[in-house]
């Protein structure tokens, strides 16, 4: 018997939640504290099929993109704690890039 639209939706949400939980379990111990307290369970909040993007410090362009994003946050949400978090991550990225120059490159 075919699934009803409600059953299909429930199954997709459950599968997405299970995948997110497995990814969090895999990533969280390795990167504890690196994504910030507010963002620790961001994968749990993704909607089914919602695309995300991740910037890595080894990407030489990442700090430029994050700096531009920070400027936009300051323009549109000047008192946002997220803007402070982004500035902190930019500093973390720059520090990592400075101490790991051989690993910093354009994305392949």
C-alpha positions as CSV (number, residue, x, y, z in Angstrom):
1,X,0.0,0.0,0.0
2,X,1.3,3.5,-0.9
3,X,2.2,6.0,1.8
4,X,-0.2,8.8,2.4
5,X,1.3,12.3,2.0
6,X,1.3,12.6,5.8
7,X,3.2,9.3,6.2
8,X,5.7,10.3,3.5
9,X,6.3,13.7,5.2
10,X,6.8,12.0,8.6
11,X,9.2,9.4,7.1
12,X,11.3,12.1,5.4
13,X,11.5,14.2,8.6
14,X,12.5,11.1,10.6
15,X,15.1,10.1,8.1
16,X,16.5,13.6,8.0
17,X,16.6,13.8,11.8
18,X,18.4,10.4,12.0
19,X,21.0,11.6,9.4
20,X,21.5,14.9,11.3
21,X,21.9,13.1,14.6
22,X,24.5,10.7,13.1
23,X,26.4,13.6,11.6
24,X,26.3,15.5,14.9
25,X,27.5,12.5,16.8
26,X,30.3,12.1,14.4
27,X,31.3,15.8,14.3
28,X,30.7,17.0,17.8
29,X,33.4,15.1,19.7
30,X,36.0,16.1,17.1
31,X,35.1,19.8,16.9
32,X,33.8,20.4,20.5
33,X,33.6,24.1,21.1
34,X,34.6,25.1,17.6
35,X,31.2,25.8,16.3
36,X,29.9,27.8,19.3
37,X,27.3,26.9,21.9
38,X,24.4,28.3,20.0
39,X,25.3,26.5,16.8
40,X,26.1,23.1,18.3
41,X,22.9,21.5,17.3
42,X,22.2,23.5,14.1
43,X,22.0,20.4,12.1
44,X,19.1,19.3,14.2
45,X,17.2,22.4,13.1
46,X,17.6,22.0,9.4
47,X,14.4,21.6,7.4
48,X,14.2,18.6,5.1
49,X,16.2,19.4,2.0
50,X,17.5,22.7,3.3
51,X,20.9,23.4,1.8
52,X,23.8,24.5,4.0
53,X,27.4,25.6,3.3
54,X,30.4,25.2,5.4
55,X,33.6,27.3,5.2
56,X,36.9,25.8,6.2
57,X,39.9,27.7,7.4
58,X,42.1,26.0,4.8
59,X,40.1,27.8,2.1
60,X,42.1,31.0,1.5
61,X,38.9,32.8,0.5
62,X,37.0,31.9,3.6
63,X,38.1,34.9,5.7
64,X,37.1,37.3,2.9
65,X,33.6,35.8,2.6
66,X,33.2,35.8,6.4
67,X,34.4,39.4,6.6
68,X,31.8,40.5,4.0
69,X,29.1,38.6,5.9
70,X,30.2,40.3,9.1
71,X,29.8,43.7,7.4
72,X,26.3,42.8,6.3
73,X,25.4,41.7,9.8
74,X,26.6,44.9,11.2
75,X,24.6,46.8,8.6
76,X,21.3,45.0,9.0
77,X,21.6,43.7,12.6
78,X,24.1,45.9,14.4
79,X,23.5,44.5,17.9
80,X,23.4,40.9,17.0
81,X,25.5,38.4,19.0
82,X,25.9,36.4,15.8
83,X,28.0,39.3,14.4
84,X,30.4,38.9,17.4
85,X,30.5,35.1,16.8
86,X,31.4,35.7,13.2
87,X,34.2,38.1,14.1
88,X,35.5,35.5,16.6
89,X,35.5,32.8,13.9
90,X,37.3,35.2,11.5
91,X,40.0,35.6,14.1
92,X,40.1,31.8,14.7
93,X,40.4,31.2,10.9
94,X,43.2,33.8,10.5
95,X,45.1,32.3,13.5
96,X,44.8,28.8,12.1
97,X,45.9,30.0,8.6
98,X,48.9,31.8,10.1
99,X,50.0,28.7,11.9
100,X,49.2,26.3,9.0
101,X,50.3,28.2,5.9
102,X,51.1,25.0,3.9
103,X,47.5,23.8,4.3
104,X,45.9,27.1,3.1
105,X,44.9,27.1,-0.5
106,X,42.1,27.7,-3.0
107,X,39.4,25.0,-2.8
108,X,39.8,22.2,-5.3
